[in-house]
Amino acid sequence: MITLSYTGNRLPRALGLAGVIPFILLGLASHVPWKHQADVQTALVSYGAVILTFVGALYWGLAMRREGTVASRAYFWSVIPSLIAWVALMFPTFGGALIVIVALWTQYVQDTILSPELSVPEWFIPLRLGLTVGATIGIAIALPPIWTM
């Protein structure tokens, strides 16, 4: 039987960093002029939207461990990133990319507000900061060629 075990934050960090790789690769690939360049750029924004949905869903899971106002706020917030992601996908690629960047940073700010009340591990906020920076860099790399399309 195969088991995954870790101590501290090694596994979440490794998985999180692996999740940044598509942002960077798609951001760089957005500069390659070929017939699928626009598709690569759309894939980047779509991946960002999927990640927004994931980070919002974390709060649904955290809310299930709580009651009262804190749980209600976490449940409410858990659906907001998905709604923002959906809107981002309806915009042209450049606008969608900007929406995803702003939403990722808004999510990070919300993380810093809600996390203390939800008793998240101490490594969560530093990890989220690093992942937000990495995702933002990947999308920002792609902004110049997206703008000129």
CORZIMO-V317244 format. One record per helix or strand of 3 or more residues. SS is the DSSP state (@ for helix, = for strand). FROM is the first residue (numbers start at 1). LEN is the number of residues. If there is no record, write none. Layout:
# CORZIMO-V317244
ss=SS from=FROM len=LEN
ss=SS from=FROM len=LEN
This chain:
# CORZIMO-V317244
ss=@ from=10 len=20
ss=@ from=37 len=27
ss=@ from=68 len=23
ss=@ from=93 len=26
ss=@ from=123 len=26
